[in-house]
Amino acid sequence: MSFDIFVCRFENGEPATLDMSAAHEVLGPHAVVRDPEADFLLVSTAEGEEAGVYFDNPTNITFNRFGGDGIMDLLAVLLRRLDAVLVVPGGPTVIRRNEDRELLPASLRDEWPVVVARTGAEIDRAIRAS
């Protein structure tokens, strides 16, 4: 997929800092290209699926040009490890637990679909259904 999706955390409706060292622990072993100046990783799975990952700021990680079961599974692991949600612009906000809905800003909670998805396959279905 060639659009951007965003890994974020929220507390009390406000953006919260992501544990970037934990993100690098999850994604680092899959990195085939690293650009420290741009804070960018190109990650790849054993099946050759790829995604561009940008560590934009302390509250946001962007995935670009992503796809495939392995990348979606890796994304599910990242969301779990960071206790984060996935924001799909123009689509759903993917949360891991129903209670995470209360942590979201009102605009995400009220104006866009919120979907519970825990696995890569569930995340993929949520994105494709939007």
C-alpha positions, 0 to 999 in steps of 0.5 A: 500500500502506498499511503501513510499510516501512523503508530501513535500513543494517546493518554487522556485524549492527548498524544503521548511519547512512544518508546523509540528504543523499544520500537528500534528493538522490534524493527531493527532486526528487520532493517535492510536500510538505515538512514540515521540522518532521516531517522528512517528504516527500510524493513523487510520480512523473510518473504521480501515484503517491505515498508518504509518506517520514519521516526517522525517525532516522539509521538509518531512513527510513520509506515509508508509503502507497506504491505504483506502478511509479514509486515502486518504481523510486525506492525501488530507486534510493534503496536503491542510492544508500544501499547500504541494505536494505528491511525489510518487517515481517512480510515479506521483507528486500530486499537488493541482493546476496547478500553483503549477507545477512551484514551483517544482524542474525541476527533478520532473516537467520534469522527472516524471508525475505531476498530479492535484488531490484535493480529496482522491479519485483523489489522489488514482487514480493518484497513482494507474495509475502510 
